[in-house]
Amino acid sequence: MKAKKFIRNVSPFNNEKDMPKALYIVKKLLAFLLLYGASALIGEAVIIGTTYAMGYDPLNGVMPQGNVMQLMQYFGFVVFFALTFLYCKFIEKRSFKEISVTKRGFDYLLGAVVAVLLICAVMVVGCVAGSFELVGFVNNANIPYVIALFFSFVVQSFAEEMMCRVFLMRSLQQKVSLPVAVLVSSTAFALPHFSTLFEAEFKFAVFGVINLYLVSAVFSLLYVLRDNIYIIGGLHSVWNFVLYGVLGLSVSGSEGNSGGILNFNVASQNLINGGTYGIEASVVTTIVFAITLVVLVMRLSNRRERNGL
């Protein structure tokens, strides 16, 4: 009976909550891993099927190259969003309101503004320090690709936020404190980035890990304060798009995008520009997001004091 109860408790296919906190965390992490793995497999199958429909032969190594394949991979994150949404709706029995998709869609613009301000803060310091130099506009920029890239980042970012914040963090909050929920969901958010991060030099890897947790904590507190996916989806997608599609800089270790709009020269690799990993491994980003996190913690604390919590 004990073994049967244990299996039921940790099973991700039910909404059982009557268990120790540690076991509940394991249960939700198993659900996260299941959703991530299933989404990756289905997404890969969709991409393979799409490439066949386009006249390619992926099983024999004949695949679209460059921008087309990149966009397909980002748009494939719609599977991650859909499966996580369905899990929240039918396994966790949440309403659309509880999944945070019916509230203040205008908050996307607020998140976008925050993203631009944060990037400007980091880039201004980098330019003043001589780590970046604006050369000018890219000649013959591929504008249709840049537009498609924006929408692909919207899909990818909303999918990651649906998984890490709307599902995992919110589910954990039902049994554990907010700091613990933020820490666990931030670890889940950081894990997929480690493969490229650990290819960088040690000093960049260290600051990259620190920044991943800081960024995730900022996303998490914004989600708690505004109680909707739109603000964090806006911040996440516009951060990625401006860095990669506008400035042509690296995002999470990816190579710079020659099809962007602006052309920046990056000086010798240092902790101000984040080296090959990009500004997400920059000490300036660490400072900017640490300040942002302190401001959000103070706002959340003030709100709880006003509400008597």
Order of alpha helices (4+ residues) and beta strands (2+ residues): alpha-alpha-alpha-alpha-alpha-beta-alpha-alpha-alpha-alpha-alpha-beta-alpha
